Amino acid sequence: MNITINLDVMMAKRKMRLKDLSLLVGVTEQNLSILKNGKAKAIRFSTLEKICEVLDCQPGDILVYEPKSEIDSYA
């Protein structure tokens, strides 16, 4: 996937644990863990909005698009 999830980076910058974020966002720790580890297939805009509100960040701080290099496209 060309989308990198930097949720753990933002959580570290804010010194916030997954459990605390879960309580403040209203999403289970398991679902946040799936997102944090890049295993999620989708995220609701309302969830992303709440995460950004709690972490005081922009969606682009959490989700980063990285284009494939030409070498990767041949692999």
Buried (B, 14 or more C-beta within 10 A) or exposed (E): EEEEBBBBBBBEEEEBEBEBBBEBBEBEBEBBBBBBEEEBEEBEEEBBEBBBEBBEBEEEBBBEEEEEEEEEEEE
